[in-house]
Each structure stands twice: as C-alpha cells, then as structure tokens.
Amino acid sequence: MTIPDDFKTRLKIAKSKIKKENANENEKKGSFLGNAFKLGTELVAAVAVGTIIGFILDSWFDTKPWLIIIFFFLGAAAGMLNVIRAANKMQKEE
C-alpha cells in the first residue's frame, strides 16, 4: 500500500468516527430537551389538577376559596415530588 492510499484510508476512518460522535451529541441534546419538557409538564400538570380539584370541591361545598388554596399547595407539593423522583430516575439511568 502506498503512502497516499494509507492516508486516504485513515482519513475515511477519522471522518466516520467524527460523524458517529456528532450523531451521538445530537441524540443527547434531544434527550436533554425532552427530559426538561417532561419535568416541566409534570410540575404544571400536578398544580393544574390540584387546583381544578379544589375548585370543584369548593363549588360543591361552597367553601370558596379555601379548598382551592389547599389543593393548589397539595398539587404543587405533588408536582415537586414527581419532578424529584423523575430527576433521580434520569440520573440513575445515566
């Protein structure tokens, strides 16, 4: 094998390694963004569900605004707990 052929072969190998590394980095970026949306959605959903439950119970029992406030904080606490659990799970996976 001549020197130019050897160089071309090594260059092709190096280019293929760089392409693989770039593909892995793009997958990681997408994964991080997806995880961030997941955590944010879990927190917002828990607060919204807690507030809606409080609103419904307030209208049934005519205790406005006390149950809305109580269930808002319960939903916020549940959302934070879900985010902590999901973050710990993600950390263990990596």
Secondary structure, DSSP 8 states (H G I E B T S, - for coil): --HHHHHHHHHHHHHHHHHHHHHHHHHHHHHHHHHHHHHHHHHHHHHHHHHHHHHHHHHHHT-TTHHHHHHHHHHHHHHHHHHHHHHHHHHHH-
